[in-house]
Amino acid sequence: MIMHLGCVRFPITGPLRYTMDAAAAVELCRTTTARTVIPVHYDGWQHFRQPAKEVNAAFSAAPPPVRQSLKWLTPGAPTIVAT
């Protein structure tokens, strides 16, 4: 599963979120039993409210199947993810 994270918000739209926060991502992973979760769209611009370290913290506190599903990609590096 590719997850758009970062809890993106813009001042003009108030509390509306355009991407998930880490807690919502963990909950979604619990309910879908995704074996591989690849976070994208979480760092790099001012409108991101939750960086990678917060995503890691939320997944680290999750049950083992959820915690083990998180796979970070290295930008610019080819990646093969076994399913």
C-alpha positions in Angstrom: 0.0 0.0 0.0 1.3 3.5 -0.9 0.3 6.0 1.8 0.2 9.7 1.4 1.2 11.0 4.8 2.5 14.2 6.3 -0.8 15.5 7.6 -0.9 18.3 5.0 -2.9 21.4 5.8 -3.2 24.8 4.4 -4.1 28.0 6.4 -6.8 28.9 3.9 -8.7 25.7 4.4 -8.3 25.5 8.2 -8.3 22.1 9.8 -9.0 20.2 6.6 -6.3 17.5 6.0 -5.2 16.6 2.5 -3.1 13.6 3.5 -3.2 11.3 6.5 -1.5 11.7 9.8 0.5 8.8 11.3 -2.3 7.7 13.7 -4.7 7.3 10.8 -2.1 5.4 8.8 -1.5 3.0 11.6 -5.3 2.4 12.0 -5.8 1.9 8.2 -3.0 -0.7 8.2 -4.6 -2.5 11.1 -7.9 -2.7 9.3 -6.6 -3.7 5.9 -3.8 -6.0 7.0 -1.4 -4.5 4.4 1.8 -6.5 4.3 3.9 -3.7 2.8 3.3 0.0 3.5 5.4 2.6 1.6 5.0 6.2 2.9 5.2 9.0 0.3 4.6 12.7 0.4 5.6 13.4 4.0 8.6 15.7 4.0 10.0 18.6 2.0 7.5 21.4 2.0 6.1 23.9 4.5 2.6 22.5 4.4 3.6 19.1 5.9 2.7 19.0 9.6 4.1 15.6 10.4 7.6 14.5 9.4 9.0 11.0 8.9 10.2 10.8 12.6 6.6 11.1 13.8 5.5 8.5 11.3 8.2 6.2 12.6 7.2 6.8 16.2 3.5 5.9 15.5 4.5 2.7 13.6 7.0 1.7 16.3 4.2 1.8 18.9 1.9 -0.3 16.6 1.3 -4.1 16.9 4.1 -6.2 15.2 2.3 -6.9 11.9 1.7 -3.2 11.4 5.1 -2.1 12.6 6.9 -4.6 10.3 4.9 -3.5 7.3 6.5 0.0 7.1 9.1 0.2 4.3 11.0 3.5 3.7 12.3 4.0 0.2 15.6 5.8 -0.5 15.0 8.6 -2.9 16.7 7.9 -6.3 17.6 4.3 -5.4 16.0 1.4 -7.2 13.9 -0.7 -4.8 12.5 -4.2 -4.8 9.9 -4.9 -2.2 9.1 -8.5 -1.6 5.4 -9.2 -0.8 
